[in-house]
Amino acid sequence: MSNTHRSIPSSSRPAAHFATRWLPPSTAIVTAHGEVDAANADELSAYTANHSGRMTQLVLDLTGVEFFGTAGFSALHTLNARCAADAVEWVLVPSPAVNRLLHICDPESALPVHPTIEAALGEPPRLLKLVAELR
């Protein structure tokens, strides 16, 4: 598994940080932290597209995004089109800030959204093991 990281500095706001974690054979988990707005939404698209030739599945983890502007939503649509053209299955795992914008800009739920990374990867939920009380 290899990892890559990149920070996108902004003059007046905290930087957006992007990182990639690879799962065999060709699944990329791209994680973003910070704020995604007009100043760096194109960077998110470019960073993610940079890996498109190596992946067949993409999980875009935006759970660490504290602010998500309309330019970020545009970046998601660009990513959606690029993944369709490259035959890459992708899914988005949103933060509350991303969810707020999705409810407004994507009321038909056209983008592939999952609540957790585990759900996005198709992993079964962890079940609690009930143990009988010993007396």
C-alpha positions in Angstrom: 0.0 0.0 0.0 1.5 3.4 -0.9 0.5 6.8 0.3 0.8 10.3 -1.2 0.1 13.6 0.4 -0.3 17.2 -0.9 -1.2 20.4 0.9 -2.9 23.3 -1.0 -2.1 26.5 0.9 -4.5 29.4 1.0 -3.6 32.9 2.0 -6.5 33.6 4.4 -7.8 30.1 5.3 -6.4 26.8 6.5 -4.9 24.7 3.7 -6.7 21.9 2.1 -4.8 18.6 2.5 -5.2 15.8 0.1 -3.8 12.3 0.6 -4.1 9.0 -1.2 -4.0 5.5 0.2 -3.9 2.5 -2.2 -5.6 -0.9 -1.6 -4.7 -3.8 -3.8 -5.1 -4.3 -6.6 -6.2 -0.8 -7.9 -8.4 1.0 -5.4 -7.5 4.5 -4.4 -8.9 6.2 -1.3 -8.4 9.9 -1.7 -8.9 11.9 1.5 -9.4 15.6 1.8 -9.2 17.7 5.0 -9.8 21.4 5.5 -11.9 23.6 3.3 -12.8 23.1 -0.3 -13.8 26.3 -2.1 -13.2 28.2 -5.3 -9.5 28.6 -4.4 -8.7 24.9 -4.4 -11.6 22.9 -5.9 -9.7 22.6 -9.2 -6.7 21.2 -7.2 -9.0 18.5 -5.7 -10.1 17.5 -9.2 -6.5 17.6 -10.6 -5.1 15.6 -7.6 -7.8 12.9 -8.0 -7.4 12.8 -11.8 -3.7 12.3 -11.4 -4.4 8.7 -10.3 -7.0 7.9 -12.8 -4.8 5.7 -15.0 -3.9 3.4 -12.1 -7.2 2.8 -10.4 -10.4 0.9 -11.2 -12.2 2.0 -8.0 -12.1 5.4 -6.2 -13.3 6.3 -2.7 -13.4 10.0 -2.2 -13.3 10.5 1.6 -14.4 14.0 2.4 -15.3 13.3 6.0 -12.5 15.7 7.1 -13.8 18.6 5.1 -15.1 21.4 7.3 -16.3 23.8 4.5 -17.5 22.8 1.1 -18.4 25.5 -1.4 -20.3 25.3 -4.7 -16.9 25.1 -6.6 -16.4 21.8 -4.7 -19.7 20.6 -6.1 -18.6 21.4 -9.6 -15.4 19.5 -8.9 -17.5 16.4 -8.0 -19.4 16.6 -11.3 -16.1 16.9 -13.2 -14.8 13.9 -11.3 -18.0 12.0 -12.0 -17.7 12.6 -15.7 -14.0 11.7 -15.7 -14.6 8.4 -13.8 -17.4 7.5 -16.2 -15.1 8.1 -19.2 -12.3 6.1 -17.6 -14.5 3.3 -16.4 -13.6 3.9 -12.8 -16.2 3.1 -10.2 -16.3 5.8 -7.6 -18.1 6.7 -4.4 -18.2 9.8 -2.2 -18.1 9.6 1.6 -19.2 13.1 2.7 -18.8 15.2 5.9 -21.7 17.1 7.4 -20.6 20.2 5.4 -20.5 18.3 2.1 -23.9 16.7 2.9 -25.5 20.2 3.4 -24.4 21.2 -0.1 -25.4 17.9 -1.6 -29.0 18.3 -0.2 -29.2 21.6 -2.0 -27.3 21.0 -5.2 -28.0 17.3 -5.7 -31.5 16.7 -4.4 -32.0 13.7 -6.8 -28.9 12.0 -5.3 -27.2 11.6 -8.7 -23.8 11.3 -7.2 -22.7 8.0 -5.6 -22.7 8.6 -1.9 -22.0 6.2 1.0 -22.1 7.0 4.7 -18.7 5.3 5.6 -15.6 4.1 3.9 -16.4 0.6 5.0 -19.8 0.8 3.2 -18.1 2.3 0.2 -15.7 -0.6 0.0 -18.5 -3.1 0.4 -17.3 -4.3 3.8 -20.0 -5.8 6.0 -20.8 -3.8 9.1 -19.1 -4.9 12.3 -21.6 -6.7 14.6 -21.3 -6.7 18.3 -20.8 -10.0 19.9 -23.3 -10.5 22.7 -21.8 -12.5 25.6 -24.1 -14.1 28.2 -23.6 -12.8 31.7 -21.8 -15.3 33.9 -23.1 -15.9 37.4 
